Amino acid sequence: MEYIVYGSVITNRLIYTDGTRIEDVMGGGGFYSLAGLRMCTPSVLFVSAVGPDFEDYYGEWFDRNSCSKDGLIRNMDKTIYWELVYAPDGTYVEYSIYGPEQNEKDWKNMALTPGDFPPIGEDTKGVYFNSDITPELGEMLLEAKKRHPFQVMWELPASQIPKLAEIYAKDGMEGLRRRLKAVDVLSTNRPESFEIFGVSTVEEAIQRFQELGLPCYYRVGTKGAYMLDKGEVAYVPMLSLVSREEEIDPTGCGNSSTAAAMWAYCEGFDPLKTCIVGNVVAAYNVQQYGPYPDMRQHTFQEMMGHVERIYNSMK
C-alpha cells in the first residue's frame, strides 16, 4: 500500500446537554484519519486494535469503500466503545460503556508495538501516526527509511504534549529535533503549540515551528489551518461545502484533514494546495455523524474539483 495509517478505532455514544443521544457513531482518531486518506486514495492500509464485533459497526463502511482489513489487529475482546458526555462549553468526558475495568483494558490494548506494524514496502509514500511514536518505533522507522524513501507524519497525541513541552523547556529546539528525528511532517493545533513552546499567539508558534525546521500542518480551530514548509506560510480559512445549518458534527475533522494533508504533501503539492486539500476533506467530514459515507472515485473527483477551484481563486 502507498499509505499506512496507525491509530485507534473508538465507537461513540454522544450525549449532548439537551439530552440528545446518538448511538453507534463510528470514530476514533485513527479511523477518522483513515477516512481522510481514503477520500484521496484507495491505496491505504489501516493498522488498529479491534475486537470481534468490529464488523458490526465498521464492516459495511469498509466494504463499501474497498478498504483493506489486513492491518487490523484483533487483540481485544470488544472493539472500544466510549460514551462522550458533553458540557455546555463543548468539552466532554469519555469512558467505556462496559465499565472502568474495560476502560483500563482499552488504553492498554490501543498501544500497539513495533511488532504490530506491517512491513513498509518500496511503494510506500506516507505513514501517518495518530499515536505515540516511541523511541523503539522511531528507530524502526529510521531503519526502514534507509531502504525506502517514505514520509512520516505525526499527529501529536495529547498525551505527548506535556512531554514535548518539557523537552523544549530543558533542551530547546535541539532536544525536540532529537525526539522528532523519525518524523518528516508534524500535525498539531493551536492549544498544543502554545503548551509546547510556552507562547500565547499563533504568530509566535509559527515562528517556533519555522525554527524547528519540520513541515507542519497547523490547525487553528474554526479560523482554519496553515501549512508551513521551507519558510513558506500558507493559510486557508475554514471551508464549508454546505450551509452552516447543514453541518452536523465536527468530530474527527482534525484527523481527517491532517491525514489528507499528508497525502497532498507526499504527492508533491505546494503548501497552499496541501492546506486546501486538508480543509476540503474536513468540510466533507462535518456533514454527518461519523466519516463521509462514500469514498469512491466519484467523490475523489468531486473533492479535487473543489480543491482546484479554491486553489485557483487563492493563488
TIBANU-760819 format. One record per residue (C-alpha): residue number from 1; residue in one letter; x, y, z. Coordinates in steps of 0.02 Angstrom, whole numbers, m for minus. Each point is the difference from the previous one (the first is absolute). Layout:
rec resi=NUM; resn=a; u=X; v=Y; w=Z
...
This chain:
rec resi=1; resn=m; u=0; v=0; w=0
rec resi=2; resn=e; u=58; v=177; w=m36
rec resi=3; resn=y; u=m66; v=67; w=166
rec resi=4; resn=i; u=m13; v=m73; w=175
rec resi=5; resn=v; u=m103; v=70; w=144
rec resi=6; resn=y; u=39; v=m50; w=179
rec resi=7; resn=g; u=m128; v=45; w=134
rec resi=8; resn=s; u=m156; v=m42; w=98
rec resi=9; resn=v; u=m178; v=m56; w=m38
rec resi=10; resn=i; u=m124; v=65; w=129
rec resi=11; resn=t; u=m188; v=m16; w=m23
rec resi=12; resn=n; u=m93; v=140; w=89
rec resi=13; resn=r; u=m163; v=35; w=87
rec resi=14; resn=l; u=m23; v=189; w=0
rec resi=15; resn=i; u=m103; v=81; w=139
rec resi=16; resn=y; u=m32; v=187; w=m19
rec resi=17; resn=t; u=m56; v=128; w=128
rec resi=18; resn=d; u=m178; v=3; w=m69
rec resi=19; resn=g; u=m16; v=m187; w=31
rec resi=20; resn=t; u=26; v=m54; w=m180
rec resi=21; resn=r; u=83; v=m171; w=m14
rec resi=22; resn=i; u=83; v=m63; w=m159
rec resi=23; resn=e; u=47; v=m184; w=5
rec resi=24; resn=d; u=129; v=m105; w=m93
rec resi=25; resn=v; u=98; v=142; w=m82
rec resi=26; resn=m; u=155; v=m66; w=m88
rec resi=27; resn=g; u=154; v=91; w=61
rec resi=28; resn=g; u=172; v=4; w=76
rec resi=29; resn=g; u=147; v=107; w=m53
rec resi=30; resn=g; u=75; v=m137; w=m106
rec resi=31; resn=f; u=m162; v=m42; w=m87
rec resi=32; resn=y; u=m37; v=182; w=m44
rec resi=33; resn=s; u=178; v=12; w=m65
rec resi=34; resn=l; u=m31; v=m152; w=m109
rec resi=35; resn=a; u=m159; v=82; w=m66
rec resi=36; resn=g; u=94; v=159; w=m44
rec resi=37; resn=l; u=132; v=m98; w=m95
rec resi=38; resn=r; u=m128; v=m113; w=m83
rec resi=39; resn=m; u=m86; v=151; w=m74
rec resi=40; resn=c; u=165; v=35; w=m90
rec resi=41; resn=t; u=59; v=m175; w=m47
rec resi=42; resn=p; u=m57; v=m183; w=9
rec resi=43; resn=s; u=179; v=m57; w=34
rec resi=44; resn=v; u=m4; v=12; w=189
rec resi=45; resn=l; u=22; v=m128; w=138
rec resi=46; resn=f; u=m72; v=27; w=173
rec resi=47; resn=v; u=91; v=m69; w=153
rec resi=48; resn=s; u=m106; v=m5; w=158
rec resi=49; resn=a; u=m51; v=m110; w=146
rec resi=50; resn=v; u=m180; v=m61; w=m12
rec resi=51; resn=g; u=m115; v=m133; w=71
rec resi=52; resn=p; u=m111; v=m135; w=m77
rec resi=53; resn=d; u=m147; v=123; w=m9
rec resi=54; resn=f; u=96; v=115; w=m120
rec resi=55; resn=e; u=m101; v=m60; w=m149
rec resi=56; resn=d; u=m164; v=46; w=86
rec resi=57; resn=y; u=47; v=184; w=3
rec resi=58; resn=y; u=128; v=25; w=m139
rec resi=59; resn=g; u=m15; v=m145; w=m121
rec resi=60; resn=e; u=m125; v=81; w=m117
rec resi=61; resn=w; u=101; v=162; w=m15
rec resi=62; resn=f; u=162; v=m95; w=m32
rec resi=63; resn=d; u=m81; v=m111; w=m131
rec resi=64; resn=r; u=m91; v=142; w=m88
rec resi=65; resn=n; u=161; v=100; w=m13
rec resi=66; resn=s; u=113; v=m148; w=m44
rec resi=67; resn=c; u=109; v=25; w=153
rec resi=68; resn=s; u=121; v=m138; w=44
rec resi=69; resn=k; u=m22; v=m87; w=168
rec resi=70; resn=d; u=170; v=m84; w=m9
rec resi=71; resn=g; u=79; v=120; w=125
rec resi=72; resn=l; u=m129; v=m27; w=137
rec resi=73; resn=i; u=67; v=m79; w=159
rec resi=74; resn=r; u=m140; v=m97; w=81
rec resi=75; resn=n; u=70; v=m2; w=177
rec resi=76; resn=m; u=m151; v=68; w=96
rec resi=77; resn=d; u=m150; v=m88; w=73
rec resi=78; resn=k; u=m105; v=150; w=m53
rec resi=79; resn=t; u=33; v=141; w=m122
rec resi=80; resn=i; u=18; v=160; w=103
rec resi=81; resn=y; u=m168; v=84; w=32
rec resi=82; resn=w; u=1; v=160; w=101
rec resi=83; resn=e; u=m138; v=115; w=58
rec resi=84; resn=l; u=35; v=186; w=m24
rec resi=85; resn=v; u=m97; v=116; w=114
rec resi=86; resn=y; u=9; v=181; w=m57
rec resi=87; resn=a; u=2; v=155; w=111
rec resi=88; resn=p; u=m76; v=168; w=m54
rec resi=89; resn=d; u=172; v=67; w=m52
rec resi=90; resn=g; u=23; v=m143; w=m125
rec resi=91; resn=t; u=124; v=m99; w=105
rec resi=92; resn=y; u=m42; v=m178; w=48
rec resi=93; resn=v; u=45; v=m145; w=112
rec resi=94; resn=e; u=16; v=m175; w=m73
rec resi=95; resn=y; u=1; v=m175; w=69
rec resi=96; resn=s; u=m32; v=m179; w=m53
rec resi=97; resn=i; u=m182; v=m51; w=m3
rec resi=98; resn=y; u=60; v=m169; w=66
rec resi=99; resn=g; u=66; v=73; w=164
rec resi=100; resn=p; u=164; v=60; w=78
rec resi=101; resn=e; u=87; v=m168; w=m11
rec resi=102; resn=q; u=m29; v=m5; w=m188
rec resi=103; resn=n; u=59; v=180; w=m11
rec resi=104; resn=e; u=171; v=m53; w=67
rec resi=105; resn=k; u=8; v=m143; w=m125
rec resi=106; resn=d; u=m43; v=119; w=m142
rec resi=107; resn=w; u=145; v=116; w=37
rec resi=108; resn=k; u=120; v=m147; w=16
rec resi=109; resn=n; u=m54; v=m86; w=m162
rec resi=110; resn=m; u=1; v=161; w=m101
rec resi=111; resn=a; u=187; v=16; w=26
rec resi=112; resn=l; u=65; v=m102; w=m146
rec resi=113; resn=t; u=183; v=m50; w=m9
rec resi=114; resn=p; u=126; v=2; w=m144
rec resi=115; resn=g; u=m34; v=m186; w=m19
rec resi=116; resn=d; u=m181; v=39; w=m43
rec resi=117; resn=f; u=49; v=111; w=m145
rec resi=118; resn=p; u=m7; v=m70; w=m178
rec resi=119; resn=p; u=154; v=m1; w=m111
rec resi=120; resn=i; u=32; v=164; w=m91
rec resi=121; resn=g; u=21; v=m36; w=m185
rec resi=122; resn=e; u=88; v=85; w=m143
rec resi=123; resn=d; u=m164; v=77; w=m58
rec resi=124; resn=t; u=m37; v=80; w=171
rec resi=125; resn=k; u=m9; v=189; w=m12
rec resi=126; resn=g; u=m67; v=53; w=168
rec resi=127; resn=v; u=m29; v=m69; w=175
rec resi=128; resn=y; u=m119; v=93; w=116
rec resi=129; resn=f; u=6; v=m22; w=189
rec resi=130; resn=n; u=m146; v=48; w=111
rec resi=131; resn=s; u=89; v=m77; w=149
rec resi=132; resn=d; u=165; v=11; w=91
rec resi=133; resn=i; u=159; v=m26; w=m100
rec resi=134; resn=t; u=105; v=m81; w=134
rec resi=135; resn=p; u=191; v=4; w=m13
rec resi=136; resn=e; u=m4; v=m185; w=m50
rec resi=137; resn=l; u=m128; v=34; w=m136
rec resi=138; resn=g; u=99; v=152; w=m57
rec resi=139; resn=e; u=155; v=m106; w=m23
rec resi=140; resn=m; u=m100; v=m126; w=m102
rec resi=141; resn=l; u=m61; v=140; w=m113
rec resi=142; resn=l; u=176; v=70; w=m22
rec resi=143; resn=e; u=63; v=m173; w=m50
rec resi=144; resn=a; u=m143; v=m19; w=m124
rec resi=145; resn=k; u=40; v=170; w=m76
rec resi=146; resn=k; u=172; v=m63; w=m46
rec resi=147; resn=r; u=m87; v=m121; w=m118
rec resi=148; resn=h; u=m153; v=100; w=m57
rec resi=149; resn=p; u=m24; v=189; w=m19
rec resi=150; resn=f; u=m167; v=20; w=89
rec resi=151; resn=q; u=m61; v=146; w=108
rec resi=152; resn=v; u=m64; v=m8; w=179
rec resi=153; resn=m; u=m133; v=119; w=65
rec resi=154; resn=w; u=m27; v=4; w=188
rec resi=155; resn=e; u=m167; v=66; w=60
rec resi=156; resn=l; u=60; v=45; w=174
rec resi=157; resn=p; u=m106; v=m94; w=128
rec resi=158; resn=a; u=m60; v=97; w=152
rec resi=159; resn=s; u=98; v=m115; w=116
rec resi=160; resn=q; u=164; v=55; w=m80
rec resi=161; resn=i; u=m25; v=189; w=7
rec resi=162; resn=p; u=60; v=22; w=181
rec resi=163; resn=k; u=151; v=m110; w=m37
rec resi=164; resn=l; u=47; v=103; w=m153
rec resi=165; resn=a; u=m23; v=160; w=101
rec resi=166; resn=e; u=118; v=m70; w=131
rec resi=167; resn=i; u=129; v=m45; w=m132
rec resi=168; resn=y; u=m10; v=174; w=m77
rec resi=169; resn=a; u=14; v=87; w=169
rec resi=170; resn=k; u=153; v=m103; w=45
rec resi=171; resn=d; u=92; v=m24; w=m165
rec resi=172; resn=g; u=m79; v=124; w=m122
rec resi=173; resn=m; u=m17; v=m34; w=m186
rec resi=174; resn=e; u=142; v=m125; w=m3
rec resi=175; resn=g; u=m90; v=m106; w=129
rec resi=176; resn=l; u=m158; v=2; w=m105
rec resi=177; resn=r; u=97; v=m43; w=m158
rec resi=178; resn=r; u=75; v=m152; w=86
rec resi=179; resn=r; u=m172; v=m56; w=59
rec resi=180; resn=l; u=m74; v=27; w=m174
rec resi=181; resn=k; u=143; v=m72; w=m103
rec resi=182; resn=a; u=m112; v=m134; w=m79
rec resi=183; resn=v; u=m135; v=128; w=m45
rec resi=184; resn=d; u=m8; v=93; w=m167
rec resi=185; resn=v; u=m162; v=99; w=22
rec resi=186; resn=l; u=m88; v=56; w=159
rec resi=187; resn=s; u=m184; v=27; w=30
rec resi=188; resn=t; u=m63; v=94; w=152
rec resi=189; resn=n; u=m120; v=136; w=55
rec resi=190; resn=r; u=5; v=170; w=83
rec resi=191; resn=p; u=m21; v=m51; w=185
rec resi=192; resn=e; u=129; v=m138; w=m19
rec resi=193; resn=s; u=126; v=117; w=m81
rec resi=194; resn=f; u=m23; v=129; w=139
rec resi=195; resn=e; u=36; v=m133; w=131
rec resi=196; resn=i; u=152; v=m71; w=m88
rec resi=197; resn=f; u=86; v=166; w=m32
rec resi=198; resn=g; u=m69; v=101; w=145
rec resi=199; resn=v; u=m70; v=134; w=m116
rec resi=200; resn=s; u=m167; v=90; w=m6
rec resi=201; resn=t; u=m25; v=47; w=m183
rec resi=202; resn=v; u=m13; v=m93; w=m165
rec resi=203; resn=e; u=135; v=111; w=m73
rec resi=204; resn=e; u=123; v=m52; w=135
rec resi=205; resn=a; u=m43; v=m183; w=m23
rec resi=206; resn=i; u=27; v=12; w=m189
rec resi=207; resn=q; u=170; v=79; w=31
rec resi=208; resn=r; u=48; v=m143; w=115
rec resi=209; resn=f; u=m54; v=m131; w=m126
rec resi=210; resn=q; u=104; v=86; w=m132
rec resi=211; resn=e; u=150; v=m3; w=117
rec resi=212; resn=l; u=m31; v=m185; w=30
rec resi=213; resn=g; u=15; v=m28; w=m187
rec resi=214; resn=l; u=m133; v=m135; w=m22
rec resi=215; resn=p; u=m148; v=26; w=m117
rec resi=216; resn=c; u=m159; v=17; w=101
rec resi=217; resn=y; u=m186; v=m4; w=m35
rec resi=218; resn=y; u=m58; v=120; w=135
rec resi=219; resn=r; u=m185; v=10; w=46
rec resi=220; resn=v; u=m72; v=155; w=81
rec resi=221; resn=g; u=m178; v=m56; w=38
rec resi=222; resn=t; u=m144; v=82; w=m91
rec resi=223; resn=k; u=119; v=126; w=m77
rec resi=224; resn=g; u=75; v=m134; w=m113
rec resi=225; resn=a; u=176; v=m68; w=m20
rec resi=226; resn=y; u=177; v=39; w=m56
rec resi=227; resn=m; u=125; v=m104; w=m96
rec resi=228; resn=l; u=178; v=46; w=47
rec resi=229; resn=d; u=141; v=m62; w=m111
rec resi=230; resn=k; u=172; v=65; w=m51
rec resi=231; resn=g; u=m35; v=175; w=63
rec resi=232; resn=e; u=m168; v=12; w=m88
rec resi=233; resn=v; u=m156; v=33; w=104
rec resi=234; resn=a; u=m162; v=m45; w=m90
rec resi=235; resn=y; u=m163; v=42; w=88
rec resi=236; resn=v; u=m173; v=m65; w=m48
rec resi=237; resn=p; u=m156; v=50; w=99
rec resi=238; resn=m; u=m126; v=m131; w=53
rec resi=239; resn=l; u=m99; v=m58; w=m152
rec resi=240; resn=s; u=m181; v=m53; w=m15
rec resi=241; resn=l; u=m77; v=m97; w=m145
rec resi=242; resn=v; u=m177; v=13; w=68
rec resi=243; resn=s; u=m88; v=133; w=103
rec resi=244; resn=r; u=53; v=9; w=182
rec resi=245; resn=e; u=m174; v=m59; w=49
rec resi=246; resn=e; u=32; v=m162; w=m96
rec resi=247; resn=e; u=165; v=m36; w=88
rec resi=248; resn=i; u=m36; v=m136; w=127
rec resi=249; resn=d; u=152; v=m49; w=103
rec resi=250; resn=p; u=180; v=65; w=0
rec resi=251; resn=t; u=67; v=m155; w=90
rec resi=252; resn=g; u=146; v=m74; w=m95
rec resi=253; resn=c; u=27; v=149; w=m115
rec resi=254; resn=g; u=174; v=27; w=69
rec resi=255; resn=n; u=56; v=m179; w=m31
rec resi=256; resn=s; u=m79; v=m14; w=m171
rec resi=257; resn=s; u=75; v=165; w=m56
rec resi=258; resn=t; u=176; v=m37; w=62
rec resi=259; resn=a; u=7; v=m171; w=m83
rec resi=260; resn=a; u=m62; v=77; w=m163
rec resi=261; resn=a; u=132; v=135; w=16
rec resi=262; resn=m; u=133; v=m135; w=18
rec resi=263; resn=w; u=m60; v=m78; w=m163
rec resi=264; resn=a; u=10; v=168; w=m88
rec resi=265; resn=y; u=173; v=33; w=70
rec resi=266; resn=c; u=64; v=m171; w=m52
rec resi=267; resn=e; u=m74; v=23; w=m174
rec resi=268; resn=g; u=105; v=158; w=m20
rec resi=269; resn=f; u=m134; v=136; w=15
rec resi=270; resn=d; u=58; v=172; w=51
rec resi=271; resn=p; u=m42; v=63; w=177
rec resi=272; resn=l; u=m155; v=96; w=m55
rec resi=273; resn=k; u=m79; v=m146; w=m93
rec resi=274; resn=t; u=51; v=m120; w=140
rec resi=275; resn=c; u=m91; v=108; w=126
rec resi=276; resn=i; u=m153; v=15; w=m112
rec resi=277; resn=v; u=m11; v=m190; w=m19
rec resi=278; resn=g; u=m1; v=m20; w=188
rec resi=279; resn=n; u=m134; v=131; w=25
rec resi=280; resn=v; u=m112; v=m65; w=m141
rec resi=281; resn=v; u=6; v=m178; w=68
rec resi=282; resn=a; u=m49; v=68; w=172
rec resi=283; resn=a; u=m147; v=88; w=m84
rec resi=284; resn=y; u=m63; v=m171; w=m60
rec resi=285; resn=n; u=25; v=m78; w=171
rec resi=286; resn=v; u=m106; v=130; w=90
rec resi=287; resn=q; u=m155; v=m41; w=m102
rec resi=288; resn=q; u=m56; v=m151; w=104
rec resi=289; resn=y; u=34; v=m98; w=158
rec resi=290; resn=g; u=152; v=m108; w=m31
rec resi=291; resn=p; u=104; v=8; w=m161
rec resi=292; resn=y; u=m64; v=40; w=m173
rec resi=293; resn=p; u=m93; v=m157; w=m58
rec resi=294; resn=d; u=60; v=m15; w=m180
rec resi=295; resn=m; u=186; v=11; w=m41
rec resi=296; resn=r; u=m2; v=m70; w=m175
rec resi=297; resn=q; u=76; v=76; w=m158
rec resi=298; resn=h; u=m141; v=122; w=m36
rec resi=299; resn=t; u=20; v=76; w=174
rec resi=300; resn=f; u=187; v=22; w=m29
rec resi=301; resn=q; u=m33; v=87; w=m166
rec resi=302; resn=e; u=m129; v=114; w=80
rec resi=303; resn=m; u=115; v=38; w=146
rec resi=304; resn=m; u=146; v=43; w=m113
rec resi=305; resn=g; u=m115; v=110; w=m104
rec resi=306; resn=h; u=m33; v=103; w=156
rec resi=307; resn=v; u=187; v=3; w=38
rec resi=308; resn=e; u=46; v=64; w=m173
rec resi=309; resn=r; u=m136; v=132; w=2
rec resi=310; resn=i; u=54; v=68; w=169
rec resi=311; resn=y; u=184; v=m12; w=m43
rec resi=312; resn=n; u=m21; v=100; w=m160
rec resi=313; resn=s; u=m99; v=132; w=95
rec resi=314; resn=m; u=135; v=19; w=134
rec resi=315; resn=k; u=161; v=m5; w=m102
